[in-house]
């Protein structure tokens, strides 16, 4: 049994997402679902008994009906598969209420199924419409989800449960058909306000990250909610405590504190503030205190619930807008970080490419310098190389050579001017024997 409780608490703490059905199956056995259904049925009965205990009149009106808020919150958190818990709890509540109103056993057995099926359909229809319109059963994540929670779940879906309760009371003989619309409207307001107050509290506190209670947060919590409790008590019990202030609309002092709690703690602050303020307001109004107690009890609770709905709408919408702003800021920061990473990577790539280009330019400059040096060396070598080619006009007798200007030069002079060759004069043996026969003979 301890393992089931541990798995149950772990599944409650899971941050909600649309795939909660499939994820919860991974964390628990079918027995865990039965345990959740049993807990839901017990919670539904207890909250409904509380609502019945503080109700006025034989058939209503009722204060904010918390059982509907508990049922919708359970289906939003645990999924549609826990609907039998709502069915069982609402059936027991219907039996208890009708028998308490002195209805006959036969009419009670006839009317109780109408009440339980309508209450179950109401609890399933609200999350279903919310999921179909937003793609998620989380009603607090975005401003449009809060609006859809109010319109689809709190106002539209609750018409089914209110009709079932009104029909059940009429079928059981507790009221006549001529009062059907009045009963329906009374239960509809009670169900709607119960959804607006109780459902956000459970969804906000049992889904999401674990709270890190630091000393500063504990101080702010005590300050805000202590001040809220004091102001709410002052505003809704002013007739008995401070009759001189009864002419002022002190109940509106609650709204700034709810806004403060919203800015400090977001959805959890809003829902907790609404729970505290609504509890004090309902208790004081039922005991004949506060600004709404000056009229009849029926109208007092009606106007009180409209007031609480307006405050809840303000706080929940503001919390959703603030959460959306934070989410957008986180996404923008994430995109900025990603862009900075891309820019850094591109900058590094460009830097590497630039360095490579600089190396290639340096290598090309070096090769160009070497090529120019080689050209200069070749040019210098070419300047020192002189070659003779072509036909040379030479005298057949004196062996003088005619240059390009038409002058006749000695052959050694011509060759010296047109080549790098130089001459050293000597005499060959034949010429020596011819020109200097005596010397030649003497040497030989």
Number of C-alpha atoms within 10 A of each C-alpha: 8 7 10 17 13 12 17 19 12 13 23 20 16 18 16 22 16 15 11 19 14 10 14 20 13 10 13 17 12 9 11 20 19 15 16 23 23 18 17 26 26 17 20 26 22 16 18 23 18 15 18 20 10 16 19 16 10 12 20 16 23 22 30 31 26 26 31 31 27 28 30 30 28 29 22 29 26 22 21 18 14 23 23 17 26 34 25 21 27 28 24 20 24 26 20 17 20 23 17 11 16 13 19 14 13 9 18 25 18 14 26 27 19 24 28 25 19 24 30 25 19 27 31 24 20 28 27 20 20 24 19 10 15 15 13 19 27 25 27 24 21 22 19 16 23 25 19 22 29 23 16 20 29 29 20 19 26 29 22 22 26 26 22 25 26 30 24 27 28 20 19 24 18 19 17 14 14 9 11 18 14 14 23 20 17 21 27 26 27 28 29 28 31 25 31 30 30 24 25 30 23 20 25 24 18 21 18 15 11 11 8 8 10 9 9 9 14 11 11 15 17 12 11 18 19 13 14 24 18 14 19 27 21 21 27 27 26 22 19 13 14 11 10 10 13 18 10 11 12 18 21 14 14 21 20 12 21 26 21 17 26 25 17 17 17 22 27 23 26 30 29 23 28 28 18 15 25 24 15 20 26 23 17 21 22 19 13 20 21 28 23 23 22 13 12 11 18 17 14 20 27 20 16 22 23 15 17 22 24 14 23 25 17 16 28 31 23 21 29 23 19 19 19 15 13 12 14 12 12 12 12 12 12 12 12 12 12 12 12 12 12 12 12 12 12 12 12 12 12 12 12 12 12 12 12 12 12 12 12 12 12 12 12 12 12 12 12 12 12 12 12 12 12 12 13 12 12 12 12 11 11 11 9 11 11 13 10 9 6 5 6 10 14 16 14 8 6 9 14 18 21 17 14 8 6 9 10 17 16 16 15 16 14 15 17 13 11 13 13 11 11 10 9 5 5 7 9 7 11 11 11 15 14 10 12 12 13 12 11 15 10 7 7 6
